[in-house]
Amino acid sequence: MLDSPLTADIPLGPFQDAPITVHAARSKNAKFHISATCTQLRTRDITTTQLPLNAETIGRLCARCAGSGQWASPTSGLGIFLRALGGLGLLYQLQQYAAPDPDDCWEQDVIQSAAALLRTEPVEPAAAVPEDDEEPDEEDWEARDEAKRLLESVLSTWRGAATSLHLARAGVALFPWLAQWAEPKLAAKQQYLEVLRAQAVLFVDSEGLVAAAAAAAMEEPELPSEDVAFSAIGTGEEVGVRLKALWREWQGEAGRGWEGPSARTYLAYGSTHGIRPNRKGYAETRDAVDELVATWENQAREAATSSAHGGLQWVSVRLPEVKEDPTPPWREHGFLRDLDDWTNGVLITHLADADWAGRIFTLRVPKLIVDRLLSRSHHLHCEAHQDRPAPTVPVPSAGPLRPGIFDDTPVHERQPLTAQHLRLLRSMWPAAADELYTVFSTDGGAEVLPLPVIEKRLDRGWQYFLLAGTADLPADVIEPWIRKVGPRPEGQESLWPQYPRSAHDPLHGDDLGLAQGATRAAWLGYEHEDAERNLRLLAMARGVRDLRTLDGGYDDHGRSRSLPRPVWLGLLAHAEDLDLEPFEAPDADRWRSGGSGIPLGVLADVQVYTTNANPRIQGKGHSLFCPHSREHGVVAADDLLTVADLLDDDSYDWCSKCQGYAIRRLTDTQLSYYRAAHRLHDIAQELDPGRGGHDRLDTETIIRQLRELADWRPIGEDHWYTSGARRWRRIVHELQAKAEAAGRDTP
């Protein structure tokens, strides 16, 4: 949704006159509606038409629909542009922090008084007790608490305004045709930000920032653990441990902000924690601890004072991007959100120039601050300069968003994708990272890939054209499929009853087929929308030659970017559902259930996925569905085998819980052959006199079944000519001969 409605004055750039579908009542001056179910459309006599998106069309939109961003597919260029404008996007950011908020506006004299109060040393409550034993005057402490709350409000507002300006500048940089229209609004935001910065500067002690940098750079001193003044703490070893902890805590607190020594007086209490005040030497120990902390404070102040003669130096700082954590508790991080008070204070006090879109700031600071900024490279990207660096000029986008990048034009008009386009798609529609896309390249042809894999290949120099996403699959194909699968049954204990099926049951092996996969993908979704999305993903993924290419890795928060679990159940079947006994070689041992030596035929190349197929590598092989496997889907590091490999080698070390692997679901032809092979194997066991029951044979039924099996061929083919076909017919003929002989011997 657009928190601010789209207005006719907003430039549309390359999307000017893009066709959109609108609905309206049958009257000359009726308002246009984006949705036919809009509550403002109070008639059943509705006309639907396509109109060009321009100022005239926008001007006739109803107020509700003008605030709706559902005008186009989220994976189309127009859909991305509208998403960038809507929600908490550009239109919202341009309105935020453009002028003082009447509810959060502070008088300048109030801010100056609060800042001056915080720069003074606090009055200890004990010193404020009058001689007549009246209650201590706490007005000073209450005023300080109020001043601190005002400080936090000013800093929070400055951070919010700076983040909003960055997001607005970055949004305009993505769509260059908005620059001239947005510039007055951006200028107002920047002017207000300078007002907030001037207010925040009053609270920041610039000398305290240098002293904090000096404290952070100090080496650990030699601690007086054997000094008798600390004897109340305990032995020399115990004294050393407590003083070392005191040093670490003091250095961390002293380097965190810009406050003076009075803000850290509480640290001395930690060293004597747990010691009775009436213990011998306690007072001397407290005095020694206070003196030791004061010595460190003086050393930091002296280092800061001596560095003042070195003059100021130029440094550029690049801040991290603004990101949103999708996991609870949700919060925005990056940019200014994760910086400590010291870094924020440096930016507020020493800012000389800023590229808000690129998050690059130019500072002129003392050398101690430069050294500390350069040492924090894991948080910030900093670079020192001899002279003032030239202002950064935003570089125009190499491939600006326009129709034809995504799926909003005929295929022959598509333009090449770039990594910037995909980052824009991901930022405007986070769910894009979990979708599949059909792309084309001259190197790989037409492929189905997840967004992270496409991004990695683009970074390696591949050139792709996007053909379609899962949302582009025709409804005329998906909706009948949904109806065929049907809704999930209610009040049923088990959706898939687990009972053995006879080899002659028409549904034998049904758990291995594509139809059962579609049912699982649809029924295991939480909502009806999940069922449709899962089936769309399943339809795209079924054509993938190697499922390991669907591994999207992990996002910045450690979340697996894999297909939903129900979709994997639609693509793969459990190993325990596969019975390969008919295809094993016959066993001479009458007490063992041997195979019939039936050829694998069309089953030979069925894919098998496992975490480890090499018995020489430590660790058993697991299916992706196994509780012992930590993956949520097939990953690039998995091993790929075939059913033929399973029969050729019995040295695999499989997990006993999941049988070690998952198999690609069988096509209709493969499932038909699997069923036929099991029927043939069952007949072979019936005709084996060593297994008993030979005198109770229904030879007429067996001969009829063998005639049906002799005519088996792949679905849709009139003939079957392979080496496996010849073996199949030979086995059938041998069994026919046995059945006829058994029929003659039966009285």
N, C-alpha and C positions, 0 to 999 in steps of 0.2 A: 504494500500500500504506500501511496505517496502521502506523507504527512502534510506536504504543501501541494496544492493542486497545480497541475501543469497549465501554464498560462500562454496566451497567444504571443507574448513578446519574447519567449525563450527561443533562441535560434535552434533549428533542427539539423543544420548542416547537411551531411549526405543523406539523412533520413527525411529530408523535406520531400513531401508528396509520396512517401512510402505508403502502399495500400494497407488500410486497416478495415476491419469489419465492424460495422456499427448497426445498431437497431434503433428504430424510431416508430412512433405512432404515425398513423396515416393522416398527417396534417401538414400544412405548408411550413409552419414555423416550429415544428416539434423539435424538442431537444434530442440530441444524439446520445445513445447509451452504448457503452462497451459490452455490457452483459445484458442478455435478454431477460435475466432474472432480477435486474436492478429494481429496487423497491420504489424508485421514482417513476418507473414505467408502469402506469396504472391502466393498462388496456391489454386486451388479448389480440387486438387487430394490429399486428406488428409487421413492419417491413424490415428486411435485412439486406444490406448492400455493402459494397466496398467503396470507400472514399479515400482520396489522398489525404495524408496527414499534413495539414498546414494550419495557418493561423485561423482561417475561416472555420475549418472543422473543429479545431480546439475551442474556438469561441462559442460554438453551439453545443458543446458537451454539457451534460448535466453536472452539477457541482459534485455529486457523489462519484460519478465515473471519471471526472477530471482528476480526482485524487486516487484513482486506482491505477496500479501499474500492470495489470494483467491484459495488456493490449496486444502482446505478441508472445511467441514461444520464448521461454527463458534462455534458450540456447541460440536465439537469433540476435543479430546485431542490434536491431531495434529494441528487443527485450532487454539486452544488457544495458543499453543506453538509458532506458526508462528506469531500470533498477538502480543505476548509478545516480539518477536524479532523486529517486524516491526513498522512502523509509528514513533512515538516518543518513542519507546520502547528501548530494550537493545542495539541493534546495533547502534542506533542513539546516545544513552547516552554514550556508550563507546568511541565514536569519539569526543564528546563535551568536552571542558575544559580539554583536555589532554596535551595541550601545549599553550604557550602565543599566542594570536591572533595578527598578525602584525598590524591590524587596531585598536586594543584596548590595545596596549602594552605601558606602561609608564616607563620612565627612573627612576631609583632608586633615583637619586639626585633631580628630579622634585618632586617625592612623599615626600621626606624628607623636601624639602623647603616648600611645601604646608602644610605639617603637622606642621612644626615649626611656620609658619605664623598664623595658626589657634589657636595655643596655646598662642599667644600674645594678649594683649588687643588692640582692634581696636582704631584708632585715630579718635576722633570726628571731623566731617567736620568743625565745628565752630572754633576748636582749630588750624586748618590748614590754616586759612585765614591770609595771610601775612599783614604786616603793611601798605603796599602800596595799599591795597584794591583790589588786584588781585583775580581772581577766585580761590576757594579752590582747593587744590591738591587732586584729587579723585583716584590717582593711587593705594593707599592702599586699598580702598574699591573695586576697580575693581580686584585687585589681590586676595582679600578675596573671592569675588564671584567666581573667577576661581578656587580657592582652594576648595571651597565648592562643586563645580561641580565635581572636581576630586575625592573628598571624596565620593560623591554619586556614582560615576562610580566604584570606587574600592569596596565599600560595595555591590553594586548591582552585580558585577562580582563574588565576594566571595559567596554571597547567591546563585547565579545561579550555580556556580561550586559545592558548598556543596549539593544543591538539586540534581544535576545531579549525583554526587557520591553516594548519598543515593539511588536514583532510580536504578542505575546500580548495586550496592551491593545487594539491595533487589531483583532485577530481577535474579541475579545469584543464590541467596539463594533459589529461587523457583525451579530452575532446577540445581540440584547439579552436573550433568554431564558436565556443562559448566565451573565449577570452575577453573580447571587447565588451560583451554584455555583462560579464561578471566583475570586471575590474572595479567599478565604483563600489560595489558591495565588498569586495576584498579589501579595498583601501579603507573603508569604514572599520572593518574588523581589525586591520593592522593598527589603525590609529587608537582604537580602544585597547588593544593589547599593550601598546606603549604606555598608556595611562596606568594599566594594571602593573606593568613592570616597574614604573616609577614608584608606585605605592609599595611594591614588594621590596625594592631596593632599600627603603627606609628601615626595614627590619633586619637586613643582612649586614653583619659586621665583616667588612672586607679584610680587616686585619685578622679576625678570627678564622677566616678561610685559609689564610696563609699559615697561621699557627696550626690549624688542623692538618694541612699538608705536611708541615714539618713534623708533627707528632706521628703521622702515618709512615714517614720515612725514617724514623729513629730506629737504630738497632737495639736489640734487647741489652740492657745494661747488666753489669755484674751485680747480682742481688746480694744484699748483706744478710745471708741466711744464718751466719754464726754470730751476729750482733746480739749481745745480751739484752738489748732493749726490746727484742721480739720474743723473749723467753716465755711469755705467757701463752704463746701459740703452741709451744711444745718443743720437740727435738729440732735439731738443725735441719733434718730432712723434711719434717713437717712444715717448718718455717719456709724452706725453699719452695715447697709445692704451693703454699698459699701466696707467697710473694710472686711466683711465676704466673699464677692465675690472675692476681691483681694487675700485673703488668699487661697481660693480654687484654683484660677487660678495659683497662684504662686506655690503651692505645686504640682499641676499637671504638670506644665512646668518644675519645678526643678527636678522632679523624672523621666522625660521622656528620658533624654539622659545623657551626661557627660560634657556639656558645662559649662563654668564659669558664674559668675553673670552678666557679660557684655552682655550675650545673652538674658537676661531677663529684661533689663532696660525699655523696652517698656511697661511693665505691669503697671508701675506707672501712665501712662497716662489714664488708664481706670477709675481710681477713680475720676479724675477731668474732665472726659468727659462731655461736655455740659455746663461747667462753663466758663464764660468770663474771659480771662486773666487779664482784668483791674478791675476785681471785688476785693473789699477790702479783704485782707487775702489770695488771691490766691497763691502768691509766698510762703507764710509761709506754706500753705497746701501742695504745691508740695514738699517742702523740708521735711515736716513731713512724707509724704508718702514714699519718697525716703529713709529716715532714717529708717522707719519701715521695708521696704523690705530688707534693708541692715542688719538690726538686725536679720531677719530670715535667711538670707544667712550666717551670722557669726555663728549662732547657729548650722546650718547644718554642716558647716566646722569644728566647734569645736567637734561636736559629731563624725564626721568621723575621726578626728585626735586622739581622745581619744580611739576609737575602734581599732586603729592600734596596740595597745599593746596586744590585745587578740590573735594575731597570725592568721594563716590561717586554714580553716577547709575544709573537703572533703564533696562534695555533688554530687549526680547523678541526672541528668535531662533527662526526657523522653519527646520528642517533639511530637506533634500531627501528624497524617498521612497526606500525600499530597493528596488533594482532588481537584476535578474539579467541579465548579458550572455550571450546565447545563443551568441556566437561564441567560438572558442578564442582565448586561454586563458580558460575560464569563470571568472568571479569575481562576487561580490556587490559592488555599489557603492551609493552613496547613503547617507543618514543619517550615521553617524559614519565610514564606511569611507573617504571621500574627503577628510576634513578633515586639515589639517596638525597638527603637534604643538602649535603655538601656540594654535590654536582649541580643540583638545582640552583643553589646559591651562587655558584660560579657562573652559570649561564645567565642568571638574572643580573648580576653585578657587572660582568665584563663583556657582555654581548656587544659586538661592533657591527656585525652584518649577519644576515640570515637568508638562506634559501629554504623557505618553508616547505616548498613542494619536495625538494630533494633531501630534507632533513639535515642540511649542512650548515653549521654555525661557525662564524669567525670570531675569535676571542683575542683580547690582548691582556695578558695575565703575567704575574711574577713567575720567575723560573721554578720555584718550588711547586706551584700549581701546574705548570707545564709538565714537570717531571712526573707528578702524580697522575695526571691525565694520560700520559703516554704509557704509564705502567698498568693502566686499567684497560688494556686492549681487548680483554675478553668481554668487556661490557660495551666499550665505545671504540669506534675507529677514529684515532687521532693522528694528526700530522703537524709537526712544527715547521714554521717558515721563518726565513730571515727577514723578509719584507711582508707587508700586508698583501695577502693573496687577492687576486682579482675576483670580483663578484662572479659567482657561478651563474651562467645563463642557461635556463632550461633548454634541453635539447629536444627538438620536435620529435614526435614519435615516428620511428622508422616505418611502421605499418599501422596508421591510424585506423580506428574502427570504422567500418563502412559496410554497406550491404555486399554480400558475396563472400565474406570471411567465413561465416558459419552456414547455417542451413536456411537462409532466407532468399535465395535466388535459385534458378535452374542450375543443375550440376555443371553445365558447360560454361557457366559464368563465374564459377567459384575462384577465389583468390587464395594464394598460399597462406597457410597458417604461420604464425610466429609464436615464440615463447611468451611474448608480451600479450598477445591475444588470449592465450590460455590462462595466464595469470589474471587478466582482467575478467575472464569468464569465471574463474574460481572465486575471485574476490566478490563479484556481484551475485554469484549463485554457488554457495559452498557445496551444495549437493552435487555439483558437476563432477567433483573428484570421485564420486562413487558410481558414476554412470559409465556406460560403454559407448564407443563411437566407432562407426565404420569410416575408415580413412583410406586414402589412396596415395601411393608414392610409386615412383618408377623403380625404386629399389625393392620394395616388398609387395607391390601390387595392392589389391584391396585386402585390408586387414581389419579385424575387430580388436580394439585396444582400449584400456582404461586411460584416463587423462594423465596420470603421473608417468606412464610409460611413453606416451606421445611427447610429453615435455622433455624427458630425458633424451629421446632420439632427436628432437629438434635442437637440443643443446649440442648434440654430436654432429650436426650439420645435415640431418635428413630434411627433406622437403615434403610436406604433407598437404593434402587437400581434404577437408572434412566433407564427407558425403552425407552422413546422417547420424543422429543420436537415437537413444532408445525412445525418446519422446516423439520421434518422427515416424515411427512405425505406423502404418495405416490402421486406423480404428476398425476398418472393415475386415482386417485380418485378426486383430487382437480380440475384439469383442466376441466374435463367434467362438473363439478358443476359450475365452473365459466362461461362456455359457456351456460349452461342452464339458469343461472340467467340473463345473457346478460349484455351489457353495459348500463350505465345510459343514459336515453333519453336526447337529447339536445333541448334547446329552449322550454321546457315545464314548464308552471308556477307551476303546482303542480304534484309531482311525484305520489301522492296517492290521486286521486279525492275523496272528502268527500261528498258522496251522499248516501242516504239510499237505502239499497238493500232489495227487497222483500224476505220474508222467503223462497220462492220457487225458488229464484235465485240460480243457481249453485255456485256462488261466495259469497253467504251470509256467513258472519263470516270470510271471508278470512284474515282480518287484525289480527286475532288471531292465524293463523297457522304458521307452521314452514317455509313454502315456502316464505311467506311474510317477515318473520324474516331474512331469507338469503338475500332477495332482499334489505332490509334496511341496513343490515350489509355491503353489497357490494357497493351499490349506494351512501351511505353517506360518503365513504372514499374520500380523496382529490385526490389521484392518483390511477392508475391501480394497482400499487404495494400494496397500502392500501387495495384495494378490496380483493386481494389474501390473504394478511395477516389476514384481518378481518375474512374471511371465514375459514381460518385454525384455528384461535382462537375459532370461533364459533363451529367448528366441535369438538374440544377438550372439550369445556365447556358444550356442550349439554348432555354429559354423567355424569355430576356432580350431585350428589344426592341433595346437599344443596349448593346453590350458595353463601352462606355466607362464605364458606371456601375459596372463591376466593379473599377475602379481603387481599390485600398485605400491608395495612397500608400506611404510608407516609415515604418518604426518608428523608435524612438529610436536605434537602432544603424545606421541607414542601409540596412536590409534591405528589399527590395521586398516589399510585402504583396500579391503578385499570385497568380493561380492557378498551379499547377505547369505547367511547359512542356508536358508531354504533354497536358494538358487544353486548352491553347490550340491545339495541333495537332489536337485533336478538334473544336474549334469552327471553325477557319479552315483554309483550304487555300492552298497556294502559288500565286502569280500565274502561274508558268510552266506550271501544270497547266491553266490556262484558255485555251482557243482560241476567240476571238471572230470568226474569219474568216467563218463562214457568215452572220453577222449584219451584216457590212460591206456597203456598197453595191458593186455590180458595177463593175469597172474595165475601161475600154476598151482598156487596154494589154494586148496578148496575152501579153507577156513577164512580166507581173506577176500574181501569184496574187490575184485579186480575190475579193470575197465574192459571195454570192447574194442579198443583201437580205432574208434571212429575218427576220421580226419577232422581237424579243426575247421577247415574250409574258410567260410567268411568270418569266423571268430578269431582267426589267427592274429589279425592285426588290431584287435580290440585293445585300447590303451589301458594301462595299469599304472597308477600313481602311488608312490610310497615315499616316506621320508628317508629311507636308507635301504638300498638293494644290494649293497656290497657287504658280505659277511666279514670281510677283513677290516672294516671300519667299525669302531666300537659303537654299540647302540643298536637296538632292534629296529626293524622297519615298522612304521606305524601308518595307519590311515589318517587322513586329515580329520576324520570323525572320531578318532580315538581320544579318550580323556588324557592319555599320556602325551599327545601331541599338543604343542602350545600354539600352533598356527590356527588361523580362522579360515583358511582355504588353501588351495594349491599355491605353492610359492616357487620362485625361480630355482631354489636349491634342491627341490625334490627330484627324485629319480623317476624316469619314464621307462616302463617296460611294456611288453605285450603279453597277451594270454599265451602265445607260443613260447615266450621266455619262461613262463611259470611251469610249463610242462617239460621243458628241456633241462631245467636245473632244479634240483631239490635241496640245494645248499643254502637257500635263503634263510635268514634268521628273523622270523616274523614274530610280532607281538601276539601272545596267546589270547589277548582280550579282543582285538579288532581284526585278527588274522593278517595284519601287516600292510594292507593296501586297500585302495578303492578302485573300482573299474569304471570306465566310461560306459554310460548307458547304451544298451543295444538298440540298434535301428530295427525297424520292423522286419527286415530281411534277416538280420542276425538273430533276432528273437525267434523268428519262425524256424530257423535252422537249429537253434539251441533246443527248442521244444521237440523238433523231429528227431534230433540225436538222442534225447532222453527217452523218447518213445521206442526208438530202435534198440537202445541199451536195455530197456525194461523187457523187451521181447527176447533179446539175447539171453537174459538171465532166466526167463521163463523156460526157454528151450534148452538150458544147460541141465542135464540130468544130475550133475553133481550137486546142484543146489536144492534138489527136492521139488516136489510138486509136479514132476513130469507126467504123472499118471492122471492129473486133473486138468490137462491142457484143453482149451477151447481152440482147436487148430483152425477151424473155419474163420473165427474172428481174427486170429493171428495172421493167417494168410491174406485176409482182406486188408488188415492194417499194413502189412508189408507191401502190398500192391500200391497203396496210397503213398507210402514212404518212397517207393522206387521212383515215383513220378515227381518227387520234390524238386523244386528249382527256385532260385531267387525270385522274390516278388517283382512282378513287372517284366520278367524275362521269359522267353519261350524255350530257351535252351540253356544248358549248364555243362560246359566243356572245360574241365580242369582235371589235374591229377587227383585232386580230392574227390571230384565227382566220380571218377572211375573206381576209386576205392570204396566210395559210398555204395555204388551199385553192386560191387562185388560182395560186400558184406550183406546187403539185402538179399542177393541171390543165394548166398550160402545159408542164410537164415530161412529163406523160402524152402530150400531143399530139406533142411532139418524139420521144418514144420510139416511138410508133406510126408516125410518119412515117419514122423511121430503120429500123423493122422492115420497112416496105413497100419502102424503097430497098435493103435488104440482099438480095442474091440468094439 
